[in-house]
Structures are given as structure tokens and as C-alpha cells.
Amino acid sequence: MSFPGAGPPPEGVVPNLEHPQDVLKSCNYVTQALTLVFVSAFVATRFYAKSKVLMAGYCITACVAGTYGGGLNQWEVRKEHAPIFFRSGYAATIFYAPMALTVKLALLSIIIRVFGSVHKKTMIGIYIFIGMLVAYYVSGFFIKIFVCWPISAYWKGETDKCLDQSAIITADAIISFVSDLAILLLPTPLTWSLHLSRRKRLRVIGILCAGGVATAFSIYRLAMILHEGKSPNQTIVFTKVILSGNAEAGIGLICACLPSISALLVRRKGYPYYGNQSHSTHAEFSRGEIMMTRSFHVETGKVAKGPQPDVYDLGHDEAGLVAGGQANPKSNLSSRRRSGSTG
């Protein structure tokens, strides 16, 4: 049966190729623009170069897909545009795997840096989890490259020469949901065991768990794929998949930059502990006192006298938490008792 568009319209629907209905096309363009603007603004404070480049590539391919039918009903997409749309969709799937992996690794690296010296057994589990993620996304990357053979069968619609693309996208959605949920839940019990006040614990948990907000979009994508994955209106379904990828990876990348945003805000308030530190600044700390550097590591001063600033009150959650995490509460209590008995 012949039909004017790239796909058959539903019964009773007359396609309008000249003025097609804008289902998600404008939404796609706006989403890509906002993603690039906001992610670039946050990443500027902490340059996750690989993630930013992959995100930019993902957004560009999504815009190309939108130009050639993405966000329009497939029966209102010109037949000659359909192959270009699916080429762009193919490129987006290639960008997604390394992009999602680098964002998850960025979030997990913050957790490792913060809790590594205290929860060593838990860190082993996190490293195993990272290994599983790397194995999955690397293998998935090559599976997506060669999902069809020849590769051109992907955009020519020769499904008999391709793997089950719906199953691959579903597996991606499940892995994203599980990993995002783990990133959401993991910091809570780890932070609660540290020697911090309740307010500071909640503050740090908020920053470290923020990346788990992407879990909501993982759930949405999984439900949408299970419900609409076999739909003939693939220009809409695939656009929804792309937009959920924007939300998941974009939010994750922004949240990975939150500790640096906190440091930047504190630095603007005039604290001398950021940026280039002079010898006079170093002289204000006694041996064993914790200070923070621009690279967010913890160091100890060498000289000093007088009252010392509370590292947690400087507003840098990551560095403050590292400091609290490296000081085991039980060890602190024992040392205080010993010093008390000595005095």
C-alpha cells in the first residue's frame, strides 16, 4: 500500500507534509539548547571535558534528527528525510553510551574521593560496580555500532539485517535505572556514619544524592519503551528516548559539578583558603589542622597559633566531608579521652 509519508498514518488520519503537526519538534530544539547552555555554564567551573564534548555531540545529532523529522509524526515526515533522521538517531545512540558512562563515573568518583579513607570495604564494592558499568557500556558501545550489518541497514529500514533494537534500548534503560538508583541511595548511609552535625550531614547528602534525580527520567524512559517501543511512529518514540537521555546525562553532569559551585560561591565571599595561597596564609595553620586547596584535596598546615577556622563552615561540602570522613569518629573520641587523662 502506498502512502505519502515515511510511515503509514493511523486510520482516518490524513497526513499533511507541508504543515505537519509539531508533536515534539520544538520541544527537542528547546531541550538541546537549554542542555548546552546550562551544562556548559556548570562545567565551566569544573571541566569534565570528555563528558562535555560527548554531550555537545549528542545535542547536535538530536538537532539534526529534529530537522529531518524528529518530533513529528512519522506519517508526516517526507520519505527522503527518513533515512537522514535514522542516521542521526544512530549517531545519538553511539554518543549516548560513553556520555552516560563518563557522567556516572564522575558522580561515583566524588563518592570515592569523599568516603574512600573511611569505608574501605564499601569502596571495594563501588569499584566492582564501576567495573560492571564499564564492561556493560563498552560492550554496548560496540554492539550499537554494529547493531546492523551492513551498518547502512540501520537507516535503510532493513530490519532483517539488524539485531533487536528495542531489546537493546530496553536493556540500556534498565541499566540506567539501576545505576542511577544506586548513585541516589549510596551516599545516605555513608554520610550518616561520619562525625558531622545533622545539618551538615543533610547538606552533604543533598549534594551527593542530587545526581540520583536522573532516576526519575530513567524510570520514565523504561516505562515509555516498554509501552511504546514497538510503535510504528518511531520518529516520536526515538525523540522521547533522546530527550530522556538529555535529562538523565545533563542533570548528572550538572550535579557532578555542584561541589565546585559551592567552592566558587565561597571563594567569591572573600575566604582566603581558595586559589593561590600565600606563605602568610599557610602560617596561620598548625600542624595537623585541615585546610582546603583549589584542587579540593585536604592538606595539613605546618605552623600556627591562634584559633583555627572550622573547615565545614567554609561552605565547601566536598572538602569538608573529606575532612570529616578522614577523621574516624571513634578514633577522635579515643584521642580526646587520652588527652583528657594526660591533662
N, C-alpha and C positions, 0 to 999 in steps of 0.2 A: 504494500500500500504506500502511495506517495503522499508526502506531507511537506509543507514549505520550510519548516524549521529544522533544527538539528535533532529533534526528537518528536515523537507523536504527542499531540495535545490530548488532554482528557476529553472524554465525551462531552459534546456541547460547547467546548471552548474553541473560539476562532482566534488563531494566532495573529498578532499584529507586529510584523517585523519592523515596520517603520517607527512605531511608537510603542515599544514593548513595556510591559509593566515593570516598574522598578521595585523588585522584592527586597533584595539585599545589596544592590549595586552601590548605591550612595553610602549605605552603612559600611560597606567594605572599604571604600575610599577614605571615609572619615576615620575609621578604625586604624588603617595603615598610617595615616598622617599623625594621629594622636600618639600611636605607639612610637613612631620615630621621634617625635618631639619630646615626649615625656621620658622615654628610655634614654635618649641622648642627654637630656638635662641631668638625670640622676647618675648615669655612667660617667659623666664628666668629672664627678667628684671621686670616682674610683674606677679606673679604666679597665673594665673587663673587655679587652679589645676583641678577643675571639667571639665572645657572645654578642657583642655589638655588631660586628661585621655580619655574623650569621643572621641576626635579627633584621638587619637592613636588607640583606638578600631575600629573606623570607617576605618582608613587606613589599619589596619591589616586584617579586614574582606574583604576589597577591594582587597588586595593582594592574599588572599585565593581564592576569586572569580576569579581572573586572572589566577591562577594556574589551575583552573578547567573549563576554557572555556571563562572567561570574556575577551572581546575584540576580540574574534574570531567569525566568522560567525557560527550560531547555527548548520548549516548542516555539519560543520567540527569539531564539538565537539563530543567526544565519548559519547555514550548513558549512560555509567556508571558514567561519570563525571557530567552530567546534574543535578542530584539531589544534589550533593555537591555544585555546583555553586549556585543553588537556595537557599540552606541553608545559604550560605554566603550572598546572596542578602537579605534574610530575616533578618539576623543579622545586616546588614548595615542599613536597614530601622528602626530597633529598636534603633540603635545608633544615627540615624540622628535627631530624634525628640528632645531628651534632649540636644544634641550638638547644634543644631540650636537655641534652646530656650536660653541656657546659653550665647551664643555669643551675641544674640540680647539684652539680659538683661545687659550684660557687657557694650555694647555701650550706651544703654539708661541710665544706672546708671551714666555714665560720664556726660551726658547732665543734669541729675537731680542734680548732685553734683555741676555743674558749675552754672546753672541758677536757682536753687531752691529758693534762697532767694529773687530773683527779680521778676520772672514771676510765682508767686504762683498759679494763675488761670490756666495758661498753664500746670503747674505741675500736677494739678488735672486731666487734660485730658491725660497726659502721663501715670499717674498711672492707669487710666481706660484702656488705650491702653495696658499697661503691663498685667493687669488682663485678658483682652481678649486673649492676646498671651498665657498666662499661661493656661487658660481654654482650648484653642484650642490644644496646644501641649501636655498637659497632657491627654486630652481625645483621641487625635490622637495616643499617645503612646500606650494606651491600645487597641485601635482599630487595630493598626498594630500588636500587639502581638497576638490578637485573630482574625486576618483577615480571617483565615481558621480554621475550626473545623471538625476533629482534626487538630492540628497545622501542623502535618506532611503532610497534603493535599497540603500545600503550595509548597513543593519541589517534591511532587509526581505528580503534574500536575492535581490534581482532582479539576478542576475549579468550578464544581457544588457545592462544599463544602466551597467555598470562597466568600467573598464579591468582589465587582467590584474593583480590584486593580488599574486599570487605572484611575478610578474616584478618588480614594484616593490620588494617586500620583499627579493628576491634581490639586486637592484641596490644596495639600502641595505647589505646585508651585505657585498657585495664592496667598496664604497667604504669602509666602516668598517674592514674588514680591511687594505686598502692604506694608508689614512691612519694607522691605529694602528701598523702595521709601520714606516712612515716615522718616526713620532714615537719609536718604540722604538730605531731604528738611528741616527738622525741625530746625537744628542749625542756618540756614542762617538768618531768621527774628529775632530770639532770640539774636544772636550775634550782629546784626546791631543796636540794640537798646541800647547797652552798651556804657559806656564812655571810648572808646578806639579810637586810631587813625585808619585811614582807613587801613594802612599796617598791624597793629596788628589784626584788625577785619578779614581781608582776611586770615591772617596766621592761626588764630584760627578756622575759618570756614573750611579751608583746612583740618585741623586735625580732626575736629569733623565730617565732611562730608565724610571723606575718607572711612568709613565703608560702605557708600552707593554705593561704586563701585561694591559691590556684586549684586546690582540691575541688572547690565548687564547680569550676569550669571543666575539670576532668570528669566529674560526675555527669555534668550536662552533656559532654561530648560522648561519653559512653552510652548514656540513655538515648541520645539522638541517633547514634549509629545503629544501635540495636533496633530502634523503631523505624528509621528511615533509610538504613543502609542499602536496601535493595530497591529503593525508589528509582523509577526511570528519570526523574528530574534531578540528574546529577549535578547540574550547574548550580543548583540551590544547595544540595546536600554538601557538596565539596566546599562551597563558600562558607557554610556553617562550620565545617571542620577547620578551615583556615582561620576563621575568626576566633574560635575557641583556642587554637594554638597561639594566636596573638595574646589573648588574655592570660593563658597559663604561663607562657615563657616571659611575657612582658612584665607581669606582676612579680614573678620570681626574680627576674633580673633587677627590678627596682628594689625589692626587699633585700637582695644581697648587698645593695649599696647603702642601706639605712644606717649601719654603724658609722659609715664615713660621713653621712649627712649630719649625724649627731656631733661628730668631731668638728665638722665645718662650722656648725652653729655655735659651738662652744668657743672655737677659735675666734670667731667674729666678736665675741663678747669681751675679748681682750685678755684671756688667760695666757700666761707666758709659756705654757708647757707644750705648745704645739709649734710646728715649724722649726726654724733654726734656733737652737738653744745656745745661749752664751755660757761662758765659764762661770759667770756670776750666778746664773740660774742653777747650774749644776751644784754650786757651792752651797745652795740652800737645803740640800738633802743630806741626811746622814746615811751611813752605810746600812743597807738593809731596808731602807724606805723605798716604796714603789713609786716610780714615775712613768709617764707615758711619752712615747715618741711619735713622730709623724707617721711611722710605719705601723702603728698600732701594736707594737710589741711592748713587753714590760721589761724595764731595766731597773737597776738599783743605783742610787747615788753614792757618793764616796765621802762627802764631808758634811757636817751640818750641825746646826744647833737651832734651837728655837722650835716653835710649833710647826707641825707638818700638815699640809693640806690633805684632806680626805679624797683619795683618788676617785671614789664613787660620786662625790659631789661635783665633779667637773663636767658631768653630763655625758661622757663617752661610755656608753653601755658596754661595748665590746671589750675595751681595755679594762674597765672597772671589773667586769665579770671575770676576765682572765686573772686579774689580781686576786679576786676573791676565790676563784677556783683553785689557784695555785697554793692558797693558804688553807690547808685542811682544817676544818673547824675543830676536830678533836685534837689535832696537834697543837693548835693555838691555845686551847683550853689547858692542855697539859703544860705547855710552856709558861702560861700565866701562873699556874699553881706552883711551878718550880721557882719562878721568880719571886712569888709572894713568900714562899717559905724561906728563900735565901735572904730576903729583906728582913 
